[in-house]
Amino acid sequence: MPCQSNNATPPEPAIAPGVESIDPAQVARTFTIDPRIPALVPGFDAPFFQAGLAGYSDAAMRIIARRHGCPYCVTEALLDRTLLGGGKGFAKANLENLADNVPGGAEDHPLAGQIMGSDPNEMAAAAVKLIEQAKRPAHEYRKIRERGFDAAPEGKAVEPSKSNRSFSTIDVNLACPVKKIKAKARGGHWLREPDGAIDILRAVRHALPLEINTTVKLRRGSDDSPQAAQNFDRIFNAAYDLGYAWTTVHARTVEQKYVGPSRWTFLKDLTARHPDKIIFASGDIWQAEDIFRMIAFTGIHAVAVARGCIGNPWIFQQARQLMTGIKPEPPTIAEQRQVLEDHFRLSVAVNGEALAGRLMRKFGIRFSAHHPTAEAVRVEFIKVNTTDEWLTVLNEHYTA
Ligand SMILES: Cc1cc2nc3c(=O)[nH]c(=O)nc-3n(C[C@H](O)[C@H](O)[C@H](O)COP(=O)(O)O)c2cc1C
């Protein structure tokens, strides 16, 4: 999994002095989404979405999130090379085998496909292949990769038929703290090399038809040095100049990985400096209320929900409840069981039973936090491998 890292850091509050004086319920009730967002992505009607989460945010998790009110999802970071090789990453992105989730199908839409890589042409070719769902022979994508998009006009992106389009947006990952491979930057390491980062952003934008949005995920910097701040500003501004619809800024540094608080003060300063730009943000969203705290504190337009939604799709439902003035309630045992059954079934459809068993164990551990005897249930989920074992835990602990 390209972007996976230590996610066991216990929740801790973001750096946001004075945030405790904000009433999130009040913010939610009076909030209206910036109309530019649903204009760019029809259906994106609330100020939150499911972030890319390598090893988690597959179609099964996304569909469960959507059924709980999540208006928009991002795939995990798919490596450009994996996509071009037609490997596992692409098979995962191409969900034609999942009956209720064909590309562009009603349940898994609108969707951003996220790509990450080291070479601008390769990223451009991967972006085209992703939105076209590999409609052309492989050599055509290779040609874009080898000669560059502009050098291969016959490689111009074909217009994917509207009914068959799965991705409204291509999101470029310049945030993931993965290690460099053979001294080549990718993900967040591009924040130290702004010229290369901008070349990638340009190549991807040029390769895609205009009605496919391009967006970029960034960290607040590679580290906290003045040089890192300058690099961030260059890449951030270049993205909008190139026509990127928005940036999502994770308010930790690449050096921090996922450890320590995210700095919401950085986001507040960023929106003050760029009042006209659409800016999304990520970092330290653990409960529905945090979404509205972050919006009120920072002035950003929408919030990426990441670790806070693993095993907790109710966070989206609760955010919608807050927006309609309803006090959010924790899920009942019956509601938990329904989700545990549905998520497992969807995961088997997407991943096959053997992989689903292993993947769902990670989710079960997180789902168990909602149970009155959380520790006992967690221990049971750790042992699960098969559908039968999953159902045994449900029958033992989730009968109302
Ligand atoms: C296990 C794991 C996998 C992640 N994978 C991705 C990814 O593929 N793409 C991405 O943009 N961000 C990825 N992230 C970063 C999250 O989207 C998010 O920005 C980060 O976790 C900060 O938000 P949080 O503190 O609310 O969890 C990942 C984070 C974790 C913990």
The ligand as an SDF file (V2000), in Angstrom:
LIG
                    3D

 31 33  0  0  0  0  0  0  0  0999 V2000
   -3.5120    4.5830    6.7460 C   0  0  0  0  0  0  0  0  0  0  0  0
   -3.5740    5.8910    6.0070 C   0  0  0  0  0  0  0  0  0  0  0  0
   -3.5720    5.8900    4.6240 C   0  0  0  0  0  0  0  0  0  0  0  0
   -3.6320    7.0970    3.9080 C   0  0  0  0  0  0  0  0  0  0  0  0
   -3.6750    7.0730    2.5600 N   0  0  0  0  0  0  0  0  0  0  0  0
   -3.8340    8.2290    1.8610 C   0  0  0  0  0  0  0  0  0  0  0  0
   -3.9770    8.2100    0.4470 C   0  0  0  0  0  0  0  0  0  0  0  0
   -3.9060    7.1680   -0.2190 O   0  0  0  0  0  0  0  0  0  0  0  0
   -4.1850    9.3910   -0.1780 N   0  0  0  0  0  0  0  0  0  0  0  0
   -4.2530   10.5880    0.5250 C   0  0  0  0  0  0  0  0  0  0  0  0
   -4.4710   11.6460   -0.0720 O   0  0  0  0  0  0  0  0  0  0  0  0
   -4.0990   10.6320    1.8510 N   0  0  0  0  0  0  0  0  0  0  0  0
   -3.9000    9.4860    2.5380 C   0  0  0  0  0  0  0  0  0  0  0  0
   -3.7990    9.5110    3.8940 N   0  0  0  0  0  0  0  0  0  0  0  0
   -3.8740   10.8140    4.5970 C   0  0  0  0  0  0  0  0  0  0  0  0
   -5.3180   11.1260    5.0140 C   0  0  0  0  0  0  0  0  0  0  0  0
   -6.1490   11.3100    3.8960 O   0  0  0  0  0  0  0  0  0  0  0  0
   -5.3930   12.3990    5.8890 C   0  0  0  0  0  0  0  0  0  0  0  0
   -4.9280   13.5080    5.1480 O   0  0  0  0  0  0  0  0  0  0  0  0
   -4.5780   12.2650    7.1680 C   0  0  0  0  0  0  0  0  0  0  0  0
   -4.8290   11.0320    7.8050 O   0  0  0  0  0  0  0  0  0  0  0  0
   -4.8600   13.4210    8.1330 C   0  0  0  0  0  0  0  0  0  0  0  0
   -6.1810   13.4280    8.5660 O   0  0  0  0  0  0  0  0  0  0  0  0
   -6.6150   12.8540   10.0340 P   0  0  0  0  0  0  0  0  0  0  0  0
   -5.6210   13.4120   11.0290 O   0  0  0  0  0  0  0  0  0  0  0  0
   -8.0170   13.4340   10.2310 O   0  0  0  0  0  0  0  0  0  0  0  0
   -6.5660   11.3810    9.9320 O   0  0  0  0  0  0  0  0  0  0  0  0
   -3.6920    8.3260    4.6180 C   0  0  0  0  0  0  0  0  0  0  0  0
   -3.6840    8.3230    6.0180 C   0  0  0  0  0  0  0  0  0  0  0  0
   -3.6130    7.1260    6.7080 C   0  0  0  0  0  0  0  0  0  0  0  0
   -3.6050    7.1700    8.2140 C   0  0  0  0  0  0  0  0  0  0  0  0
  1  2  1  0
  2  3  1  0
  2 30  2  0
  3  4  2  0
  4  5  1  0
  4 28  1  0
  5  6  2  0
  6  7  1  0
  6 13  1  0
  7  8  2  0
  7  9  1  0
  9 10  1  0
 10 11  2  0
 10 12  1  0
 12 13  2  0
 13 14  1  0
 14 15  1  0
 14 28  1  0
 15 16  1  0
 16 17  1  0
 16 18  1  0
 18 19  1  0
 18 20  1  0
 20 21  1  0
 20 22  1  0
 22 23  1  0
 23 24  1  0
 24 25  2  0
 24 26  1  0
 24 27  1  0
 28 29  2  0
 29 30  1  0
 30 31  1  0
M  END
$$$$
